[in-house]
Amino acid sequence: MLGATITAGTLSSAGTVTNILAGTITSVLGATITAGTLSSAGTITNILEGTITSVLGATITAGTLSSAGTVTNILAGTITSVLGATITAGTLSSAGTVTNILAGTITSVLGATITAGTLSSAGTVTNLLDGTITSVLGATITAGTLSSAGTVTNILAGTITSVLGATITAGTLSSAGTVTNILAGTITSVLGATITAGTLSSVTSISQRSFIELATTGIATSDTYTPLPANTTSVLGTYSYFIVNTGANPINTRVEISADGTNYFVDTTGDNPLPAGSVDVIVPARFLKYTRLSYQSSTPGAASTLNVIFDAQGT
């Protein structure tokens, strides 16, 4: 039938139908529709081009959606580019750049960089380049740097470069620079440290005490006793003066002690007169805050020279 118009009725079998203005097509088998609008369709095998305005309760098993409003469920396949879309639920098995994840769970992130946002619960985070961790509960940080931390419960290993204004309530510091205040606890080993103040309630042993040596050489004598600068002996345990008469005439020596640094008391005299070329050691008999050595020529007008070495051991 060529050039005919069918205004009503039923086509049980038709070859090519150019234009259907209205009506219902119950079943189309093996047909190709090149243009027009399908207001209600059951199964459409292949749509090569055009726009689908509304799809209700349909399943698209394959193909490409170039532009879509709301897609309720994508069971499988690949989304090449999502621009300005919101995914409210589901699973992304592989994604390039995800700008904002408002809620949900990320099971595995491989080789991704998260530049901003909040991780409410994370398994293993390999590297945090920047940002703030508000709360870490039950996590283990194996490496990296914490620039500012509130409370760190347990540090099993590693190095803390600088701790400013922090309080360490328990644990072990294997190597520390300056510790300002230790309120309680046990210090197992202190190597090369200086404790400026505080109280040590129990000390088992001090394996190596501090040693002090002060040498004064080429001292010229006179007819009256002349003191060397006083040594502060209040923080010392054992100390003594080693004296060598390096001159040609005998000398006299003595040790003087003081509590105020002004008034001195003669504590111990040396092996006087000490002949030229002889050696003597004077150990103070009494303890006060300041101790000094005084010297003079044994014979008036016969000057000599001496070397004095002060050796002391800390407490």
Backbone as numpy.savetxt, mean C-alpha at the origin, in Angstrom:
# Nx Ny Nz CAx CAy CAz Cx Cy Cz
-55.22 -14.95 -65.86 -56.09 -13.78 -65.86 -55.18 -12.55 -65.86
-55.26 -11.73 -66.92 -54.36 -10.60 -67.07 -55.15 -9.30 -67.00
-54.69 -8.37 -66.15 -55.31 -7.04 -66.04 -56.66 -7.06 -65.40
-56.92 -8.09 -64.52 -58.23 -8.18 -63.89 -58.18 -7.65 -62.48
-59.37 -7.23 -62.00 -59.50 -6.78 -60.62 -60.53 -7.65 -59.95
-60.10 -8.31 -58.84 -61.02 -9.18 -58.11 -61.40 -8.42 -56.85
-62.69 -8.05 -56.76 -63.12 -7.20 -55.63 -63.54 -8.03 -54.44
-63.88 -9.33 -54.64 -64.29 -10.17 -53.51 -64.14 -11.62 -53.91
-64.11 -12.50 -52.87 -64.04 -13.92 -53.14 -62.79 -14.54 -52.54
-62.50 -15.75 -53.06 -61.38 -16.52 -52.51 -60.51 -17.01 -53.65
-59.15 -16.84 -53.49 -58.17 -17.41 -54.43 -57.60 -18.65 -53.77
-58.01 -19.83 -54.29 -57.51 -21.06 -53.68 -56.09 -21.36 -54.14
-55.74 -20.93 -55.35 -54.38 -21.16 -55.86 -54.07 -20.07 -56.86
-52.97 -19.30 -56.61 -52.64 -18.19 -57.49 -51.15 -18.17 -57.78
-50.80 -17.76 -59.00 -49.37 -17.67 -59.35 -48.77 -16.41 -58.79
-48.93 -15.30 -59.53 -48.38 -14.02 -59.07 -49.52 -13.06 -58.85
-49.60 -12.53 -57.58 -50.60 -11.53 -57.25 -49.85 -10.22 -57.04
-50.14 -9.21 -57.92 -49.34 -7.99 -57.89 -49.69 -7.11 -56.72
-50.96 -6.91 -56.46 -51.35 -5.95 -55.44 -52.59 -6.44 -54.72
-52.48 -6.58 -53.36 -53.64 -6.92 -52.54 -53.91 -5.69 -51.69
-55.05 -5.01 -51.98 -55.34 -3.75 -51.29 -55.91 -3.99 -49.90
-56.68 -5.07 -49.74 -57.27 -5.36 -48.43 -57.62 -6.83 -48.38
-57.88 -7.32 -47.14 -58.29 -8.70 -46.99 -57.32 -9.48 -46.13
-57.55 -10.81 -46.17 -56.73 -11.70 -45.34 -56.16 -12.81 -46.21
-54.83 -13.02 -46.09 -54.19 -14.16 -46.76 -53.99 -15.21 -45.68
-54.73 -16.32 -45.78 -54.68 -17.35 -44.74 -53.37 -18.10 -44.76
-52.91 -18.47 -45.96 -51.68 -19.26 -46.03 -50.95 -18.90 -47.30
-49.65 -18.54 -47.14 -48.80 -18.25 -48.29 -47.64 -19.24 -48.25
-47.55 -20.11 -49.25 -46.52 -21.13 -49.30 -45.59 -20.87 -50.47
-44.33 -20.63 -50.17 -43.33 -20.47 -51.23 -43.49 -19.22 -52.03
-44.15 -18.19 -51.43 -44.36 -16.95 -52.16 -43.33 -15.92 -51.76
-43.13 -14.94 -52.66 -42.24 -13.81 -52.38 -43.05 -12.54 -52.46
-43.06 -11.77 -51.34 -43.76 -10.50 -51.30 -42.71 -9.43 -51.42
-42.71 -8.66 -52.54 -41.65 -7.69 -52.81 -41.92 -6.33 -52.18
-43.19 -5.99 -51.90 -43.50 -4.70 -51.29 -44.86 -4.76 -50.63
-45.13 -3.76 -49.72 -46.43 -3.71 -49.08 -46.30 -3.84 -47.58
-47.46 -4.07 -46.95 -47.50 -4.12 -45.49 -48.24 -5.37 -45.06
-47.62 -6.11 -44.08 -48.29 -7.26 -43.47 -48.76 -6.81 -42.10
-50.13 -6.70 -41.95 -50.65 -6.23 -40.66 -50.63 -7.34 -39.62
-50.78 -8.59 -40.01 -50.75 -9.71 -39.08 -50.25 -10.93 -39.83
-49.15 -11.54 -39.33 -48.55 -12.68 -40.03 -48.16 -13.74 -39.02
-48.27 -15.00 -39.43 -47.88 -16.11 -38.55 -46.38 -16.30 -38.53
-45.85 -17.04 -39.55 -44.41 -17.29 -39.63 -43.89 -16.70 -40.92
-42.88 -15.80 -40.79 -42.23 -15.22 -41.96 -40.81 -15.76 -41.99
-40.47 -16.48 -43.07 -39.18 -17.16 -43.11 -38.04 -16.20 -43.34
-38.20 -15.26 -44.26 -37.08 -14.40 -44.61 -37.59 -13.02 -45.00
-37.12 -11.97 -44.28 -37.42 -10.60 -44.65 -36.13 -9.98 -45.16
-36.08 -9.71 -46.49 -34.84 -9.22 -47.08 -34.65 -7.73 -46.84
-35.72 -6.98 -46.76 -35.60 -5.54 -46.60 -36.92 -4.99 -46.11
-36.89 -3.75 -45.52 -38.10 -3.12 -45.06 -38.05 -2.83 -43.58
-39.22 -2.43 -43.05 -39.32 -2.04 -41.65 -40.42 -2.83 -40.99
-40.10 -3.43 -39.82 -41.12 -4.09 -39.02 -41.49 -3.11 -37.91
-42.75 -2.59 -37.97 -43.15 -1.56 -37.01 -43.40 -2.16 -35.64
-44.08 -3.28 -35.59 -44.41 -3.87 -34.29 -44.40 -5.38 -34.43
-43.62 -6.04 -33.53 -43.59 -7.51 -33.50 -44.08 -7.93 -32.13
-45.25 -8.59 -32.07 -45.85 -8.99 -30.80 -45.87 -10.51 -30.71
-45.16 -11.06 -29.71 -45.20 -12.50 -29.47 -44.53 -13.30 -30.56
-43.63 -12.68 -31.33 -42.97 -13.40 -32.41 -41.59 -13.87 -31.97
-41.08 -14.90 -32.66 -39.73 -15.41 -32.42 -38.94 -15.28 -33.70
-37.81 -14.55 -33.64 -36.93 -14.41 -34.80 -35.76 -15.35 -34.57
-35.66 -16.40 -35.40 -34.65 -17.45 -35.16 -33.32 -17.12 -35.81
-33.29 -16.28 -36.85 -32.03 -15.94 -37.49 -32.20 -14.66 -38.27
-31.06 -14.06 -38.67 -31.11 -12.85 -39.46 -30.47 -11.69 -38.74
-30.70 -10.50 -39.27 -30.08 -9.29 -38.74 -31.13 -8.23 -38.52
-31.11 -7.61 -37.30 -31.95 -6.46 -37.00 -31.06 -5.23 -37.10
-31.29 -4.39 -38.14 -30.42 -3.22 -38.32 -30.79 -2.10 -37.36
-32.06 -1.98 -37.00 -32.50 -0.95 -36.05 -33.72 -1.47 -35.32
-33.64 -1.52 -33.95 -34.75 -2.08 -33.18 -34.99 -1.21 -31.96
-36.28 -1.10 -31.59 -36.62 -0.31 -30.41 -36.36 -1.08 -29.14
-37.31 -1.94 -28.74 -37.16 -2.75 -27.53 -37.16 -4.21 -27.92
-36.05 -4.90 -27.57 -35.95 -6.34 -27.80 -36.02 -7.00 -26.43
-37.09 -7.81 -26.21 -37.33 -8.36 -24.87 -36.34 -9.45 -24.52
-36.09 -10.37 -25.43 -35.24 -11.51 -25.10 -34.45 -11.95 -26.31
-33.12 -11.96 -26.18 -32.24 -12.49 -27.23 -31.61 -13.75 -26.68
-32.02 -14.90 -27.23 -31.55 -16.18 -26.68 -30.15 -16.52 -27.14
-29.80 -16.16 -28.36 -28.46 -16.46 -28.88 -28.17 -15.53 -30.03
-26.90 -15.52 -30.44 -26.52 -14.68 -31.56 -25.52 -13.63 -31.16
-25.27 -12.70 -32.07 -24.27 -11.66 -31.85 -24.89 -10.30 -32.10
-24.71 -9.39 -31.14 -25.13 -8.01 -31.32 -23.88 -7.23 -31.70
-23.83 -6.75 -32.95 -22.61 -6.09 -33.44 -22.44 -4.72 -32.83
-23.50 -3.95 -32.79 -23.39 -2.59 -32.26 -24.69 -2.21 -31.58
-24.59 -1.78 -30.30 -25.75 -1.30 -29.56 -25.50 0.16 -29.22
-26.29 1.06 -29.81 -26.10 2.50 -29.61 -27.28 3.06 -28.84
-27.03 3.58 -27.65 -28.08 4.23 -26.87 -29.14 3.30 -26.36
-28.84 2.01 -26.26 -29.84 1.05 -25.81 -29.64 0.75 -24.33
-30.71 0.27 -23.69 -30.66 -0.15 -22.30 -31.03 -1.61 -22.22
-30.10 -2.41 -21.67 -30.35 -3.84 -21.50 -30.71 -4.04 -20.03
-31.97 -4.43 -19.76 -32.46 -4.50 -18.38 -32.16 -5.84 -17.73
-32.01 -6.90 -18.51 -31.73 -8.21 -17.94 -31.16 -9.12 -19.01
-30.58 -10.23 -18.56 -30.03 -11.18 -19.51 -28.54 -11.35 -19.31
-27.90 -11.98 -20.29 -26.49 -12.30 -20.20 -25.78 -11.83 -21.46
-24.67 -11.10 -21.28 -23.79 -10.74 -22.38 -22.59 -11.68 -22.33
-22.49 -12.59 -23.30 -21.39 -13.56 -23.26 -20.08 -12.94 -23.72
-20.13 -11.99 -24.62 -18.92 -11.31 -25.09 -19.30 -9.90 -25.51
-18.67 -8.90 -24.87 -19.01 -7.51 -25.15 -17.75 -6.69 -25.30
-17.78 -5.71 -26.22 -16.62 -4.85 -26.41 -16.53 -3.80 -25.33
-17.28 -2.72 -25.48 -17.28 -1.63 -24.50 -18.69 -1.49 -23.94
-18.83 -1.64 -22.62 -20.11 -1.43 -21.94 -19.96 -0.15 -21.13
-20.77 0.87 -21.47 -20.59 2.18 -20.85 -21.08 2.21 -19.42
-22.24 1.65 -19.16 -22.82 1.77 -17.83 -23.60 0.52 -17.50
-23.24 -0.14 -16.37 -23.99 -1.28 -15.87 -24.63 -0.85 -14.56
-25.96 -0.71 -14.58 -26.66 -0.18 -13.41 -26.88 -1.25 -12.36
-27.11 -2.48 -12.78 -27.36 -3.57 -11.83 -27.08 -4.89 -12.51
-26.98 -5.93 -11.70 -26.75 -7.25 -12.26 -25.44 -7.84 -11.77
-25.06 -8.95 -12.35 -23.86 -9.67 -11.95 -22.99 -9.91 -13.17
-21.71 -9.56 -13.05 -20.73 -9.87 -14.09 -20.00 -11.12 -13.64
-20.22 -12.24 -14.34 -19.64 -13.51 -13.92 -18.16 -13.56 -14.21
-17.77 -13.13 -15.38 -16.35 -13.21 -15.74 -16.00 -12.06 -16.66
-14.98 -11.29 -16.27 -14.48 -10.21 -17.11 -13.03 -10.53 -17.46
-12.77 -10.78 -18.73 -11.43 -11.17 -19.18 -10.84 -10.07 -20.04
-9.72 -9.50 -19.59 -9.00 -8.51 -20.39 -9.74 -7.21 -20.56
-10.68 -6.91 -19.66 -11.46 -5.68 -19.79 -10.89 -4.61 -18.88
-11.20 -3.36 -19.20 -10.81 -2.22 -18.38 -12.06 -1.50 -17.94
-12.26 -1.40 -16.62 -13.40 -0.68 -16.06 -12.90 0.68 -15.62
-13.33 1.75 -16.31 -12.78 3.08 -16.06 -13.50 3.82 -14.94
-14.76 3.48 -14.67 -15.49 4.17 -13.61 -16.68 3.33 -13.21
-17.28 3.66 -12.07 -18.45 2.94 -11.61 -18.18 2.26 -10.28
-19.08 1.36 -9.89 -19.00 0.70 -8.60 -19.13 -0.80 -8.78
-18.19 -1.55 -8.17 -18.29 -3.00 -8.12 -18.80 -3.36 -6.73
-20.05 -3.83 -6.64 -20.61 -4.14 -5.32 -20.08 -5.45 -4.78
-19.80 -6.40 -5.66 -19.25 -7.68 -5.24 -18.40 -8.23 -6.36
-17.12 -8.48 -6.07 -16.21 -8.95 -7.12 -15.38 -10.10 -6.59
-15.09 -11.07 -7.46 -14.26 -12.20 -7.08 -12.80 -11.82 -7.03
-12.14 -11.83 -8.16 -10.72 -11.48 -8.24 -10.56 -10.29 -9.16
-10.00 -9.22 -8.64 -9.69 -8.03 -9.43 -8.18 -7.99 -9.58
-7.69 -8.12 -10.82 -6.25 -8.27 -11.03 -5.51 -6.97 -10.81
-6.02 -5.88 -11.36 -5.27 -4.64 -11.30 -6.23 -3.46 -11.21
-6.09 -2.67 -10.14 -6.85 -1.42 -10.02 -5.87 -0.28 -10.22
-5.99 0.41 -11.34 -5.04 1.46 -11.66 -5.35 2.75 -10.91
-6.61 3.00 -10.66 -6.98 4.25 -10.01 -8.37 4.10 -9.42
-8.74 4.99 -8.53 -10.08 4.97 -7.97 -10.03 4.75 -6.47
-11.22 4.58 -5.89 -11.35 4.43 -4.45 -12.13 3.17 -4.15
-11.60 2.34 -3.25 -12.32 1.16 -2.77 -12.94 1.55 -1.43
-14.27 1.64 -1.40 -14.94 2.09 -0.19 -14.93 1.02 0.88
-15.24 -0.19 0.51 -15.31 -1.26 1.50 -14.88 -2.56 0.86
-13.91 -3.23 1.50 -13.46 -4.54 1.03 -13.73 -5.53 2.15
-14.62 -6.47 1.91 -15.02 -7.45 2.92 -14.58 -8.84 2.48
-13.69 -9.44 3.26 -13.28 -10.81 3.00 -12.46 -10.97 1.74
-11.80 -9.92 1.30 -11.01 -10.01 0.08 -9.54 -10.17 0.41
-8.80 -10.69 -0.54 -7.36 -10.84 -0.41 -6.70 -10.05 -1.52
-5.85 -9.09 -1.14 -5.11 -8.29 -2.11 -3.70 -8.85 -2.14
-3.31 -9.45 -3.27 -2.03 -10.15 -3.35 -0.89 -9.23 -3.75
-1.18 -8.15 -4.46 -0.12 -7.23 -4.87 -0.75 -5.90 -5.23
0.10 -4.88 -5.35 -0.39 -3.55 -5.72 -0.10 -2.55 -4.61
-0.71 -1.38 -4.74 -0.45 -0.29 -3.82 -1.77 0.28 -3.32
-1.90 0.42 -2.00 -3.03 1.10 -1.39 -2.55 2.49 -1.01
-3.04 3.51 -1.73 -2.57 4.87 -1.45 -3.21 5.45 -0.20
-4.45 5.06 0.07 -5.13 5.54 1.27 -6.14 4.48 1.69
-6.01 3.98 2.92 -6.89 2.91 3.38 -7.39 3.22 4.78
-8.65 2.86 5.03 -9.21 3.09 6.35 -8.73 2.04 7.34
-9.36 0.89 7.33 -8.99 -0.19 8.24 -8.58 -1.40 7.42
-7.37 -1.86 7.62 -6.88 -3.08 6.98 -6.76 -4.12 8.08
-7.56 -5.19 7.99 -7.64 -6.15 9.08 -6.40 -7.02 9.17
-5.95 -7.53 8.04 -4.85 -8.49 8.09 -3.98 -8.33 6.86
-2.69 -8.07 7.07 -1.72 -8.04 5.98 -0.80 -9.23 6.18
-0.92 -10.22 5.31 -0.17 -11.46 5.49 1.28 -11.31 5.06
1.52 -10.55 4.02 2.88 -10.36 3.52 2.92 -9.09 2.70
4.13 -8.63 2.41 4.28 -7.44 1.59 5.01 -6.35 2.35
5.05 -5.18 1.76 5.77 -4.06 2.32 4.86 -2.85 2.40
4.79 -2.23 3.56 4.08 -0.98 3.73 5.12 0.12 3.70
5.07 0.94 2.64 6.11 1.96 2.46 5.94 3.09 3.45
4.74 3.56 3.62 4.52 4.70 4.50 3.15 4.58 5.15
3.12 4.65 6.49 1.87 4.62 7.23 1.78 5.93 8.00
0.80 6.76 7.66 0.65 8.08 8.28 -0.64 8.11 9.09
-0.51 8.30 10.39 -1.68 8.45 11.24 -2.50 7.19 11.40
-1.89 6.03 11.23 -2.63 4.78 11.33 -2.37 4.14 12.68
-3.30 3.27 13.09 -3.15 2.51 14.31 -3.17 1.03 13.96
-2.10 0.33 14.31 -2.01 -1.11 14.07 -2.29 -1.79 15.40
-3.41 -2.51 15.47 -3.85 -3.08 16.74 -3.25 -4.45 17.00
-2.89 -5.18 15.96 -2.32 -6.51 16.15 -1.59 -6.92 14.88
-0.77 -7.95 15.01 -0.04 -8.44 13.85 1.45 -8.32 14.06
2.19 -8.49 12.99 3.64 -8.51 13.05 4.21 -7.56 12.01
5.12 -6.69 12.43 5.88 -5.84 11.52 7.25 -6.46 11.38
7.55 -7.00 10.20 8.84 -7.68 10.03 9.97 -6.68 9.86
9.69 -5.54 9.25 10.71 -4.52 9.06 10.02 -3.17 9.03
10.41 -2.26 9.94 9.75 -0.96 10.04 10.79 0.13 10.19
10.49 1.29 9.58 11.41 2.41 9.69 11.29 3.11 11.02
10.29 3.97 11.16 10.08 4.70 12.41 8.69 4.38 12.93
8.62 3.85 14.14 7.35 3.59 14.81 7.25 4.58 15.96
6.25 5.47 15.89 6.19 6.57 16.85 5.75 6.11 18.23
4.73 5.27 18.28 4.17 4.92 19.58 3.69 3.48 19.56
4.21 2.65 20.48 3.74 1.28 20.64 3.07 1.20 22.00
1.73 1.04 21.99 0.99 1.06 23.24 1.07 -0.27 23.96
1.10 -1.36 23.22 1.17 -2.68 23.83 1.67 -3.67 22.80
2.06 -4.84 23.28 2.51 -5.87 22.36 3.92 -6.31 22.68
4.46 -7.12 21.80 5.79 -7.69 22.00 6.66 -7.38 20.80
7.85 -6.85 21.07 8.84 -6.63 20.02 9.84 -7.76 20.12
9.87 -8.62 19.09 10.73 -9.80 19.15 12.18 -9.44 18.91
12.41 -8.61 17.91 13.79 -8.29 17.56 13.87 -6.86 17.06
14.78 -6.08 17.64 15.01 -4.71 17.19 16.47 -4.60 16.80
16.73 -4.31 15.53 18.10 -4.24 15.01 18.39 -2.81 14.58
19.38 -2.20 15.19 19.81 -0.87 14.78 18.80 0.22 15.00
17.94 0.06 16.01 16.89 1.04 16.26 17.27 1.94 17.41
16.63 3.11 17.45 16.81 4.05 18.54 15.45 4.29 19.18
15.34 3.98 20.47 14.10 4.21 21.21 14.32 5.47 22.03
13.59 6.54 21.69 13.84 7.84 22.31 13.06 8.02 23.62
11.95 7.32 23.78 11.15 7.48 25.00 10.22 6.30 25.14
9.65 6.16 26.33 8.70 5.08 26.56 9.21 4.13 27.63
8.49 3.01 27.78 8.82 2.04 28.82 8.87 0.65 28.22
9.96 -0.06 28.52 10.08 -1.47 28.17 9.78 -2.26 29.44
8.61 -2.92 29.47 8.20 -3.60 30.70 8.97 -4.90 30.91
9.35 -5.56 29.84 10.06 -6.83 29.98 11.06 -6.97 28.85
12.33 -7.11 29.22 13.39 -7.32 28.24 14.11 -8.60 28.60
14.08 -9.58 27.70 14.74 -10.86 27.98 16.24 -10.69 27.97
16.77 -10.18 26.88 18.22 -9.98 26.79 18.50 -8.94 25.72
19.60 -8.24 25.91 20.09 -7.30 24.92 21.38 -7.89 24.38
21.32 -8.41 23.17 22.45 -9.16 22.63 23.62 -8.25 22.27
23.35 -7.03 21.85 24.42 -6.13 21.46 24.08 -4.72 21.92
24.75 -4.27 22.98 24.50 -2.94 23.48 25.27 -1.91 22.65
24.81 -0.68 22.74 25.48 0.38 22.00 26.85 0.66 22.62
27.80 1.01 21.76 29.17 1.29 22.21 29.55 2.70 21.78
30.15 3.44 22.71 30.55 4.82 22.45 32.05 4.94 22.72
32.75 5.62 21.81 34.18 5.89 22.02 34.48 7.32 21.57
35.07 8.10 22.49 35.43 9.49 22.21 36.91 9.67 22.52
37.67 10.06 21.52 39.13 10.21 21.69 39.51 11.69 21.60
40.38 12.11 22.55 40.96 13.46 22.54 42.47 13.30 22.64
43.19 13.79 21.65 44.64 13.56 21.59 45.41 14.88 21.60
46.72 14.75 21.97 47.60 15.92 21.96 47.24 16.99 22.96
46.78 16.58 24.15 46.36 17.55 25.16 47.59 18.05 25.92
47.76 19.35 26.01 48.89 19.94 26.74 48.48 20.23 28.18
49.36 19.90 29.13 49.07 20.10 30.55 49.56 21.47 31.02
49.02 21.87 32.17 49.47 23.09 32.85 49.63 22.77 34.33
49.96 23.80 35.13 50.22 23.55 36.54 48.94 23.32 37.34
47.76 23.73 36.81 46.49 23.53 37.52 45.64 22.50 36.78
44.70 21.89 37.52 43.82 20.90 36.91 42.91 21.58 35.87
42.91 21.00 34.70 42.07 21.50 33.59 41.13 20.37 33.16
39.81 20.60 33.12 38.88 19.51 32.77 38.66 19.43 31.25
38.45 18.20 30.80 37.91 17.98 29.45 36.40 18.23 29.48
35.76 18.43 28.32 34.30 18.57 28.31 33.63 17.36 28.96
32.58 17.61 29.73 31.91 16.54 30.48 31.17 15.60 29.54
31.11 14.33 29.95 30.33 13.31 29.24 29.03 13.08 30.00
27.91 13.01 29.25 26.62 12.71 29.87 26.55 11.21 30.10
26.67 10.80 31.35 26.75 9.38 31.68 25.45 8.83 32.26
24.38 9.64 32.26 23.11 9.19 32.84 22.48 8.05 32.05
22.81 7.92 30.76 22.21 6.88 29.93 23.21 5.77 29.63
24.34 5.75 30.34 25.38 4.76 30.08 25.47 3.78 31.24
25.93 2.58 30.90 26.10 1.55 31.93 27.51 1.54 32.49
28.44 1.07 31.69 29.84 1.00 32.10 30.65 1.96 31.26
31.57 2.71 31.93 32.40 3.65 31.17 33.71 3.85 31.93
34.75 4.23 31.18 36.08 4.42 31.77 36.89 5.35 30.88
38.01 5.84 31.46 38.92 6.74 30.74 40.26 6.04 30.56
40.70 5.96 29.32 42.00 5.38 28.97 42.97 6.54 28.73
44.09 6.58 29.51 45.00 7.74 29.51 46.40 7.28 29.10
47.02 8.01 28.17 48.39 7.74 27.74 49.19 9.04 27.90
50.27 8.98 28.68 51.16 10.13 28.83 52.13 10.12 27.65
51.89 10.99 26.67 52.72 11.02 25.46 53.85 12.04 25.55
53.94 12.77 26.69 54.97 13.80 26.82 56.22 13.29 27.51
57.07 14.26 27.92 58.37 13.91 28.53 58.34 14.02 30.04
57.26 14.53 30.63 57.20 14.75 32.07 55.97 14.05 32.67
55.99 13.73 33.97 54.85 13.05 34.61 53.62 13.97 34.70
52.44 13.33 34.79 51.18 14.07 34.87 50.31 13.50 35.99
49.32 14.29 36.42 48.30 13.86 37.37 46.93 13.89 36.69
46.07 12.92 37.00 44.71 12.87 36.43 43.72 12.51 37.52
42.46 12.91 37.30 41.39 12.54 38.22 40.04 12.62 37.49
39.05 11.88 38.00 37.70 11.89 37.45 36.81 12.67 38.40
35.99 13.57 37.83 35.07 14.41 38.60 33.64 14.15 38.12
32.69 14.17 39.05 31.28 13.89 38.71 30.40 15.03 39.20
29.21 15.18 38.54 28.29 16.25 38.91 26.86 15.86 38.56
25.93 16.36 39.35 24.50 16.14 39.06 23.89 17.30 38.30
24.46 18.49 38.43 23.89 19.67 37.78 24.75 20.23 36.66
25.96 19.68 36.45 26.83 20.16 35.39 27.60 21.40 35.75
27.44 21.88 36.98 28.15 23.09 37.43 29.10 22.79 38.58
28.60 22.10 39.57 29.39 21.76 40.76 29.89 20.32 40.64
31.22 20.16 40.66 31.82 18.84 40.45 32.49 18.35 41.73
32.42 17.02 41.89 33.01 16.33 43.04 34.10 15.39 42.52
35.27 15.38 43.22 36.36 14.50 42.81 36.00 13.07 43.21
35.81 12.22 42.22 35.36 10.85 42.47 36.55 9.89 42.61
37.43 9.86 41.62 38.54 8.91 41.62 39.78 9.59 41.05
40.94 9.37 41.69 42.20 9.89 41.15 42.93 8.78 40.42
43.77 9.20 39.46 44.52 8.23 38.70 45.76 7.74 39.44
46.56 6.93 38.76 47.81 6.41 39.31 48.86 7.51 39.22
48.73 8.47 40.11 49.56 9.68 40.06 50.84 9.52 40.90
51.90 10.16 40.45 52.10 10.77 39.12 52.30 9.68 38.07
51.75 9.94 36.87 51.87 8.98 35.76 53.12 9.33 34.96
54.13 8.44 34.94 55.38 8.77 34.26 55.19 8.94 32.75
56.17 9.56 32.12 56.16 9.73 30.66 56.13 8.37 29.99
55.26 8.24 28.96 55.15 6.99 28.22 54.30 5.94 28.90
53.69 6.24 30.04 52.90 5.25 30.77 51.41 5.35 30.42
50.69 4.29 30.78 49.25 4.18 30.49 48.50 3.96 31.80
47.30 4.54 31.90 46.46 4.37 33.08 45.00 4.28 32.63
44.20 3.58 33.42 42.75 3.48 33.19 42.05 3.87 34.48
41.13 4.84 34.39 40.36 5.28 35.55 38.90 4.90 35.34
38.35 4.13 36.29 36.94 3.75 36.27 36.24 4.50 37.40
35.25 5.32 37.10 34.56 6.07 38.16 33.92 5.13 39.18
33.97 5.53 40.43 33.40 4.70 41.50 31.95 5.06 41.78
31.55 6.27 41.48 30.20 6.73 41.78 29.49 7.10 40.47
28.15 7.17 40.57 27.34 7.47 39.38 26.59 8.78 39.58
26.79 9.69 38.63 25.98 10.90 38.54 25.73 11.20 37.06
24.99 12.25 36.81 24.57 12.55 35.44 25.74 12.93 34.54
26.71 13.68 35.08 27.84 14.16 34.27 29.15 13.66 34.87
30.09 13.30 33.97 31.41 12.82 34.37 32.45 13.45 33.45
33.60 13.85 34.04 34.66 14.44 33.23 36.03 14.07 33.79
37.05 14.20 32.95 38.44 13.95 33.35 39.19 15.28 33.42
39.95 15.47 34.52 40.81 16.65 34.66 42.26 16.20 34.73
43.18 17.06 34.31 44.60 16.71 34.22 45.45 17.93 34.59
46.73 17.67 35.02 47.68 18.73 35.33 49.10 18.16 35.24
50.06 19.06 35.21 51.47 18.65 35.27 51.81 18.28 36.72
52.50 17.16 36.89 52.88 16.75 38.26 53.90 17.70 38.87
54.80 18.20 38.04 55.83 19.13 38.49 55.54 20.51 37.91
55.40 21.52 38.78 55.12 22.87 38.25 56.19 23.31 37.25
55.72 23.83 36.13 56.61 24.31 35.09 57.11 23.24 34.16
56.80 21.96 34.44 57.25 20.87 33.57 56.03 20.32 32.83
55.66 20.96 31.72 54.46 20.57 30.97 54.67 19.25 30.24
53.57 18.60 29.94 53.61 17.34 29.19 52.37 17.28 28.29
52.20 16.18 27.59 51.02 15.97 26.73 50.42 14.60 27.03
49.13 14.46 26.72 48.46 13.18 26.96 47.34 12.97 25.94
47.00 11.70 25.76 45.83 11.29 24.96 44.82 10.66 25.90
43.53 10.99 25.71 42.46 10.44 26.55 41.40 9.83 25.63
41.03 8.58 25.92 39.97 7.90 25.18 38.88 7.51 26.17
37.66 7.99 25.92 36.50 7.66 26.76 35.73 6.53 26.09
35.64 5.38 26.73 34.89 4.23 26.22 33.68 4.00 27.12
32.51 3.76 26.49 31.29 3.55 27.27 30.40 2.55 26.56
29.57 1.87 27.36 28.61 0.90 26.84 27.22 1.30 27.31
26.27 1.30 26.35 24.92 1.69 26.70 24.23 0.66 27.55
23.14 1.08 28.19 22.40 0.18 29.07 21.47 -0.69 28.26
